[in-house]
Amino acid sequence: MRHNRSAGPAVRGKPRPVFAAGIGLTAPILMLLWAISPSVTSWLWTLPARQAGAGEALPARLLLEGYLLWYLVLLAVLAVGLALGIGLSLLLIVLGVRFLRRNGSLSAMAAALPPPEFPEWDGEEDSAPPLSQEEQWRDEMRARLEVQKRKNIHAAMGRIAAGVWAMLIVPGLLIACAGTEDILSLPGLARADLEEIEAGQTQTLTVWISPKSRPARLPGPYTAGQKSLSTRYGIIGWDTGGAWVMVYVPDGMDFSLTGTRLYQEDKNQAWNMENAQRFSVSFTSRLKVVTEITPVD
């Protein structure tokens, strides 16, 4: 019985599971960095204002609509990133299991090889006859099968380890980002504020406005270079229960405290009541975006 020497298993090249897992890890992160880059945020935040005609609607509504678009893009990026990371992780694990299953067929191939035959002893020492061509082929096949089995085990362990690693790291980072920045809740908050504006149900308080202000952005993840399309002010008064409330005045309102009688924190209430300008401030209840400011005395 003759055997075909070319029937041996092909020795596969070295696996690259870490490279594949790296793609699954970096791609979602790069997508998130893209979504919070100034080029994307500046374009989305100002899109409603660019589309609005002259004298169109409230600056607060335009600001909230722009941020709502951005919040939805962030949600989409998180969903795609999670799907990509989890999908690639599962694929790596499945490929690893397949390599382990291949070892079963290799073991069956080894078992099917003819067993070694013991030569007859002619009574002389060190007189083992040379192996026949058939025996040499059999021993070579067994050796190659053992080598391939070890390669399969290494490839399987590498892919399974990379898959588990990617499964833990990628979703963990994205979920941590979503939880830290409240990305899941921000679209609902923006929608609710827009509904308040449309229904004319924003809250209005009579307050003093602190002169301590700074350019600000609405909540969400940030990178350097993002534009500030609003100014954050602190308001206080009896209507706020004597506590400071931070509100965001859209730049489109063109509001300024210049030339007004400013609130003085180092003065008592009687002095401020007599000398500091009070304002009627209307703002949304969730993201605190100001819709209107008017002096009251």
C-alpha positions as a LaTeX table, in Angstrom:
\begin{tabular}{lrrr}
\hline
Residue & $x$ (\AA) & $y$ (\AA) & $z$ (\AA) \\
\hline
Met1 & 0.00 & 0.00 & 0.00 \\
Arg2 & 1.48 & 3.36 & $-1.09$ \\
His3 & 0.72 & 6.76 & 0.37 \\
Asn4 & 0.67 & 10.13 & $-1.33$ \\
Arg5 & 3.36 & 12.33 & 0.21 \\
Ser6 & 1.46 & 15.49 & $-0.69$ \\
Ala7 & $-1.46$ & 14.52 & 1.55 \\
Gly8 & 0.09 & 16.12 & 4.64 \\
Pro9 & $-1.60$ & 19.10 & 6.34 \\
Ala10 & $-0.46$ & 22.54 & 5.28 \\
Val11 & 1.31 & 24.44 & 8.03 \\
Arg12 & $-0.47$ & 27.75 & 8.43 \\
Gly13 & 1.23 & 31.08 & 8.90 \\
Lys14 & 1.38 & 32.91 & 12.20 \\
Pro15 & $-1.98$ & 34.33 & 13.33 \\
Arg16 & $-2.50$ & 38.06 & 13.79 \\
Pro17 & $-5.26$ & 38.22 & 16.45 \\
Val18 & $-3.74$ & 41.23 & 18.21 \\
Phe19 & $-3.85$ & 43.23 & 14.98 \\
Ala20 & $-7.54$ & 42.42 & 14.49 \\
Ala21 & $-8.35$ & 43.20 & 18.11 \\
Gly22 & $-6.45$ & 46.49 & 17.77 \\
Ile23 & $-8.73$ & 47.50 & 14.92 \\
Gly24 & $-11.78$ & 46.66 & 17.01 \\
Leu25 & $-10.40$ & 48.70 & 19.91 \\
Thr26 & $-9.14$ & 51.77 & 18.08 \\
Ala27 & $-11.93$ & 52.16 & 15.50 \\
Pro28 & $-14.72$ & 52.97 & 18.06 \\
Ile29 & $-12.42$ & 55.33 & 19.94 \\
Leu30 & $-11.42$ & 57.13 & 16.74 \\
Met31 & $-15.10$ & 57.40 & 15.80 \\
Leu32 & $-15.89$ & 58.98 & 19.18 \\
Leu33 & $-12.98$ & 61.41 & 18.85 \\
Trp34 & $-14.27$ & 62.34 & 15.41 \\
Ala35 & $-17.76$ & 63.00 & 16.80 \\
Ile36 & $-16.43$ & 65.41 & 19.44 \\
Ser37 & $-13.87$ & 67.14 & 17.22 \\
Pro38 & $-14.34$ & 70.88 & 16.57 \\
Ser39 & $-14.98$ & 70.30 & 12.86 \\
Val40 & $-18.03$ & 68.18 & 13.62 \\
Thr41 & $-19.37$ & 70.06 & 16.63 \\
Ser42 & $-19.03$ & 73.50 & 15.02 \\
Trp43 & $-20.87$ & 72.30 & 11.95 \\
Leu44 & $-23.72$ & 70.57 & 13.81 \\
Trp45 & $-24.19$ & 73.12 & 16.60 \\
Thr46 & $-24.63$ & 75.99 & 14.14 \\
Leu47 & $-26.57$ & 74.12 & 11.43 \\
Pro48 & $-30.08$ & 75.22 & 12.56 \\
Ala49 & $-28.95$ & 78.84 & 12.85 \\
Arg50 & $-27.44$ & 78.71 & 9.33 \\
Gln51 & $-30.62$ & 77.23 & 7.93 \\
Ala52 & $-32.90$ & 79.72 & 9.70 \\
Gly53 & $-33.99$ & 82.82 & 7.84 \\
Ala54 & $-33.57$ & 86.37 & 9.04 \\
Gly55 & $-35.39$ & 86.94 & 12.31 \\
Glu56 & $-36.19$ & 83.24 & 12.58 \\
Ala57 & $-37.12$ & 81.94 & 16.03 \\
Leu58 & $-35.46$ & 82.08 & 19.36 \\
Pro59 & $-31.66$ & 81.78 & 19.74 \\
Ala60 & $-32.32$ & 79.30 & 22.55 \\
Arg61 & $-34.32$ & 77.04 & 20.23 \\
Leu62 & $-31.67$ & 77.19 & 17.52 \\
Leu63 & $-28.94$ & 76.39 & 20.05 \\
Leu64 & $-30.87$ & 73.42 & 21.46 \\
Glu65 & $-31.68$ & 72.06 & 17.99 \\
Gly66 & $-27.99$ & 72.13 & 17.05 \\
Tyr67 & $-26.99$ & 70.34 & 20.23 \\
Leu68 & $-29.76$ & 67.78 & 19.76 \\
Leu69 & $-28.30$ & 66.87 & 16.35 \\
Trp70 & $-24.91$ & 66.39 & 17.98 \\
Tyr71 & $-26.32$ & 64.28 & 20.81 \\
Leu72 & $-27.97$ & 61.98 & 18.25 \\
Val73 & $-24.68$ & 61.64 & 16.34 \\
Leu74 & $-22.95$ & 60.69 & 19.60 \\
Leu75 & $-25.56$ & 58.02 & 20.27 \\
Ala76 & $-25.15$ & 56.62 & 16.76 \\
Val77 & $-21.36$ & 56.52 & 17.12 \\
Leu78 & $-21.65$ & 54.70 & 20.45 \\
Ala79 & $-24.07$ & 52.16 & 18.96 \\
Val80 & $-21.85$ & 51.49 & 15.95 \\
Gly81 & $-18.75$ & 51.32 & 18.13 \\
Leu82 & $-20.35$ & 48.82 & 20.50 \\
Ala83 & $-21.57$ & 46.69 & 17.59 \\
Leu84 & $-18.12$ & 46.77 & 15.99 \\
Gly85 & $-16.26$ & 45.95 & 19.19 \\
Ile86 & $-18.60$ & 43.18 & 20.33 \\
Gly87 & $-18.92$ & 41.73 & 16.82 \\
Leu88 & $-15.16$ & 41.54 & 16.30 \\
Ser89 & $-14.70$ & 40.08 & 19.79 \\
Leu90 & $-17.20$ & 37.32 & 19.10 \\
Leu91 & $-15.61$ & 36.66 & 15.70 \\
Leu92 & $-12.17$ & 36.23 & 17.27 \\
Ile93 & $-13.55$ & 33.87 & 19.90 \\
Val94 & $-15.37$ & 31.80 & 17.26 \\
Leu95 & $-12.21$ & 31.59 & 15.13 \\
Gly96 & $-10.28$ & 30.45 & 18.20 \\
Val97 & $-12.80$ & 27.69 & 18.89 \\
Arg98 & $-12.58$ & 26.60 & 15.26 \\
Phe99 & $-8.81$ & 26.20 & 15.58 \\
Leu100 & $-9.35$ & 23.99 & 18.62 \\
Arg101 & $-11.87$ & 21.88 & 16.71 \\
Arg102 & $-9.38$ & 21.39 & 13.89 \\
Asn103 & $-7.13$ & 19.56 & 16.32 \\
Gly104 & $-9.80$ & 16.89 & 16.58 \\
Ser105 & $-9.56$ & 16.16 & 12.86 \\
Leu106 & $-5.75$ & 16.19 & 13.06 \\
Ser107 & $-5.89$ & 13.66 & 15.89 \\
Ala108 & $-8.16$ & 11.49 & 13.75 \\
Met109 & $-5.68$ & 11.72 & 10.89 \\
Ala110 & $-2.84$ & 10.66 & 13.21 \\
Ala111 & $-4.89$ & 7.72 & 14.48 \\
Ala112 & $-5.57$ & 6.59 & 10.90 \\
Leu113 & $-1.88$ & 6.27 & 10.09 \\
Pro114 & $-0.55$ & 2.68 & 10.10 \\
Pro115 & 1.08 & 1.72 & 13.42 \\
Pro116 & 4.83 & 1.27 & 13.50 \\
Glu117 & 6.07 & $-2.25$ & 12.84 \\
Phe118 & 8.77 & $-3.70$ & 15.08 \\
Pro119 & 11.66 & $-5.24$ & 13.13 \\
Glu120 & 12.74 & $-8.81$ & 13.78 \\
Trp121 & 15.85 & $-9.17$ & 15.94 \\
Asp122 & 18.60 & $-11.22$ & 14.39 \\
Gly123 & 20.59 & $-11.52$ & 17.61 \\
Glu124 & 23.15 & $-8.87$ & 16.75 \\
Glu125 & 23.45 & $-5.57$ & 18.60 \\
Asp126 & 23.04 & $-2.21$ & 16.86 \\
Ser127 & 21.73 & $-3.85$ & 13.77 \\
Ala128 & 18.44 & $-1.96$ & 13.36 \\
Pro129 & 17.55 & $-1.93$ & 9.68 \\
Pro130 & 17.07 & 1.45 & 7.95 \\
Leu131 & 13.52 & 2.76 & 7.78 \\
Ser132 & 11.62 & 2.06 & 4.64 \\
Gln133 & 10.21 & 4.88 & 2.51 \\
Glu134 & 6.76 & 4.12 & 3.89 \\
Glu135 & 7.96 & 4.29 & 7.48 \\
Gln136 & 9.78 & 7.55 & 6.83 \\
Trp137 & 6.59 & 9.04 & 5.36 \\
Arg138 & 4.57 & 7.86 & 8.36 \\
Asp139 & 6.98 & 9.36 & 10.89 \\
Glu140 & 7.14 & 12.63 & 8.96 \\
Met141 & 3.36 & 12.83 & 8.86 \\
Arg142 & 3.08 & 12.27 & 12.60 \\
Ala143 & 5.66 & 14.98 & 13.26 \\
Arg144 & 3.92 & 17.45 & 10.97 \\
Leu145 & 0.56 & 16.71 & 12.57 \\
Glu146 & 1.98 & 17.38 & 16.04 \\
Val147 & 3.53 & 20.65 & 14.86 \\
Gln148 & 0.25 & 21.77 & 13.31 \\
Lys149 & $-1.68$ & 20.87 & 16.45 \\
Arg150 & 0.63 & 23.05 & 18.53 \\
Lys151 & 0.24 & 25.89 & 16.03 \\
Asn152 & $-3.54$ & 25.53 & 16.19 \\
Ile153 & $-3.51$ & 25.66 & 19.98 \\
His154 & $-1.36$ & 28.82 & 19.97 \\
Ala155 & $-3.57$ & 30.42 & 17.32 \\
Ala156 & $-6.73$ & 29.46 & 19.22 \\
Met157 & $-5.49$ & 30.82 & 22.54 \\
Gly158 & $-4.32$ & 34.04 & 20.88 \\
Arg159 & $-7.66$ & 34.64 & 19.20 \\
Ile160 & $-9.73$ & 33.76 & 22.25 \\
Ala161 & $-7.57$ & 35.94 & 24.52 \\
Ala162 & $-7.73$ & 38.85 & 22.04 \\
Gly163 & $-11.50$ & 38.42 & 21.71 \\
Val164 & $-12.07$ & 38.43 & 25.48 \\
Trp165 & $-9.72$ & 41.41 & 25.87 \\
Ala166 & $-11.54$ & 43.39 & 23.19 \\
Met167 & $-14.91$ & 42.39 & 24.67 \\
Leu168 & $-13.90$ & 43.83 & 28.04 \\
Ile169 & $-12.03$ & 46.95 & 26.89 \\
Val170 & $-14.07$ & 48.31 & 23.96 \\
Pro171 & $-17.59$ & 48.17 & 25.44 \\
Gly172 & $-16.17$ & 49.17 & 28.83 \\
Leu173 & $-14.60$ & 52.36 & 27.49 \\
Leu174 & $-17.65$ & 53.35 & 25.46 \\
Ile175 & $-20.10$ & 52.63 & 28.28 \\
Ala176 & $-17.89$ & 54.53 & 30.74 \\
Cys177 & $-17.83$ & 57.52 & 28.38 \\
Ala178 & $-21.59$ & 57.36 & 27.90 \\
Gly179 & $-22.16$ & 57.21 & 31.65 \\
Thr180 & $-19.67$ & 59.92 & 32.57 \\
Glu181 & $-20.99$ & 62.40 & 29.99 \\
Asp182 & $-24.69$ & 61.41 & 30.30 \\
Ile183 & $-24.80$ & 60.83 & 26.54 \\
Leu184 & $-27.79$ & 58.51 & 26.85 \\
Ser185 & $-29.94$ & 61.10 & 28.61 \\
Leu186 & $-28.86$ & 64.29 & 26.81 \\
Pro187 & $-31.07$ & 63.84 & 23.69 \\
Gly188 & $-34.13$ & 63.44 & 25.90 \\
Leu189 & $-33.23$ & 66.56 & 27.91 \\
Ala190 & $-32.76$ & 68.64 & 24.76 \\
Arg191 & $-36.06$ & 67.42 & 23.29 \\
Ala192 & $-37.92$ & 68.20 & 26.52 \\
Asp193 & $-36.48$ & 71.73 & 26.61 \\
Leu194 & $-37.48$ & 72.29 & 22.99 \\
Glu195 & $-41.02$ & 71.16 & 23.80 \\
Glu196 & $-41.08$ & 73.63 & 26.71 \\
Ile197 & $-40.07$ & 76.46 & 24.39 \\
Glu198 & $-42.67$ & 75.51 & 21.78 \\
Ala199 & $-45.37$ & 75.33 & 24.46 \\
Gly200 & $-44.25$ & 78.58 & 26.12 \\
Gln201 & $-43.79$ & 76.80 & 29.44 \\
Thr202 & $-40.28$ & 77.88 & 30.40 \\
Gln203 & $-39.85$ & 78.97 & 34.00 \\
Thr204 & $-39.42$ & 82.67 & 34.77 \\
Leu205 & $-37.65$ & 83.97 & 37.87 \\
Thr206 & $-36.91$ & 87.46 & 39.14 \\
Val207 & $-33.24$ & 87.45 & 40.10 \\
Trp208 & $-29.95$ & 89.24 & 40.26 \\
Ile209 & $-27.29$ & 88.21 & 37.75 \\
Ser210 & $-23.70$ & 87.83 & 38.87 \\
Pro211 & $-21.15$ & 89.75 & 36.78 \\
Lys212 & $-18.90$ & 86.67 & 37.00 \\
Ser213 & $-19.54$ & 85.01 & 33.65 \\
Arg214 & $-17.59$ & 82.88 & 31.19 \\
Pro215 & $-18.03$ & 81.45 & 27.68 \\
Ala216 & $-19.58$ & 78.01 & 27.93 \\
Arg217 & $-20.97$ & 75.04 & 26.05 \\
Leu218 & $-23.96$ & 72.89 & 26.84 \\
Pro219 & $-23.27$ & 69.52 & 28.51 \\
Gly220 & $-21.47$ & 66.82 & 26.54 \\
Pro221 & $-17.96$ & 65.47 & 25.89 \\
Tyr222 & $-15.44$ & 68.05 & 24.76 \\
Thr223 & $-12.11$ & 68.40 & 23.02 \\
Ala224 & $-9.84$ & 71.43 & 22.71 \\
Gly225 & $-10.94$ & 73.90 & 20.09 \\
Gln226 & $-14.69$ & 73.48 & 20.37 \\
Lys227 & $-16.62$ & 76.75 & 20.06 \\
Ser228 & $-18.50$ & 78.24 & 22.99 \\
Leu229 & $-21.89$ & 79.35 & 21.68 \\
Ser230 & $-23.26$ & 80.59 & 25.00 \\
Thr231 & $-22.26$ & 82.43 & 28.15 \\
Arg232 & $-22.80$ & 80.94 & 31.58 \\
Tyr233 & $-24.19$ & 83.27 & 34.25 \\
Gly234 & $-25.06$ & 82.70 & 37.87 \\
Ile235 & $-28.48$ & 83.96 & 38.99 \\
Ile236 & $-29.73$ & 84.32 & 42.55 \\
Gly237 & $-32.73$ & 85.73 & 44.37 \\
Trp238 & $-35.70$ & 84.82 & 46.50 \\
Asp239 & $-37.19$ & 82.91 & 43.56 \\
Thr240 & $-34.15$ & 80.59 & 43.53 \\
Gly241 & $-34.41$ & 79.96 & 47.26 \\
Gly242 & $-31.25$ & 81.95 & 47.90 \\
Ala243 & $-29.13$ & 79.45 & 45.94 \\
Trp244 & $-27.07$ & 80.09 & 42.83 \\
Val245 & $-28.47$ & 78.68 & 39.59 \\
Met246 & $-26.24$ & 78.44 & 36.51 \\
Val247 & $-27.94$ & 79.39 & 33.23 \\
Tyr248 & $-26.72$ & 79.53 & 29.63 \\
Val249 & $-27.37$ & 82.64 & 27.56 \\
Pro250 & $-27.07$ & 81.94 & 23.79 \\
Asp251 & $-24.72$ & 84.27 & 21.95 \\
Gly252 & $-27.55$ & 85.11 & 19.54 \\
Met253 & $-29.38$ & 86.98 & 22.33 \\
Asp254 & $-26.61$ & 89.61 & 22.37 \\
Phe255 & $-27.06$ & 90.11 & 26.12 \\
Ser256 & $-24.53$ & 92.00 & 28.23 \\
Leu257 & $-24.40$ & 93.36 & 31.77 \\
Thr258 & $-22.33$ & 96.36 & 30.64 \\
Gly259 & $-23.80$ & 99.62 & 31.83 \\
Thr260 & $-26.13$ & 98.03 & 34.40 \\
Arg261 & $-26.07$ & 98.29 & 38.15 \\
Leu262 & $-24.15$ & 95.12 & 38.98 \\
Tyr263 & $-24.90$ & 92.68 & 41.78 \\
Gln264 & $-22.25$ & 92.77 & 44.51 \\
Glu265 & $-21.63$ & 89.51 & 46.36 \\
Asp266 & $-19.77$ & 91.27 & 49.17 \\
Lys267 & $-22.80$ & 93.48 & 49.90 \\
Asn268 & $-25.89$ & 92.46 & 51.88 \\
Gln269 & $-29.34$ & 91.91 & 50.39 \\
Ala270 & $-30.57$ & 95.34 & 51.46 \\
Trp271 & $-27.76$ & 97.04 & 49.56 \\
Asn272 & $-28.32$ & 94.94 & 46.42 \\
Met273 & $-32.07$ & 95.48 & 46.63 \\
Glu274 & $-31.45$ & 99.21 & 46.65 \\
Asn275 & $-28.58$ & 99.45 & 44.14 \\
Ala276 & $-28.33$ & 96.33 & 41.93 \\
Gln277 & $-30.39$ & 95.73 & 38.81 \\
Arg278 & $-32.78$ & 92.80 & 38.93 \\
Phe279 & $-33.91$ & 90.85 & 35.87 \\
Ser280 & $-36.77$ & 88.62 & 34.83 \\
Val281 & $-35.02$ & 85.55 & 33.41 \\
Ser282 & $-36.86$ & 82.82 & 31.50 \\
Phe283 & $-35.02$ & 79.54 & 30.90 \\
Thr284 & $-35.62$ & 75.86 & 30.21 \\
Ser285 & $-35.90$ & 73.56 & 33.21 \\
Arg286 & $-33.37$ & 70.88 & 32.20 \\
Leu287 & $-30.38$ & 72.34 & 30.34 \\
Lys288 & $-31.04$ & 75.84 & 31.71 \\
Val289 & $-30.93$ & 77.63 & 28.34 \\
Val290 & $-32.17$ & 81.22 & 28.66 \\
Thr291 & $-34.96$ & 82.27 & 26.33 \\
Glu292 & $-35.52$ & 85.83 & 27.54 \\
Ile293 & $-33.97$ & 88.42 & 29.89 \\
Thr294 & $-35.63$ & 91.72 & 30.76 \\
Pro295 & $-34.88$ & 94.29 & 33.49 \\
Val296 & $-37.60$ & 94.60 & 36.14 \\
Asp297 & $-36.53$ & 97.80 & 37.94 \\
\hline
\end{tabular}
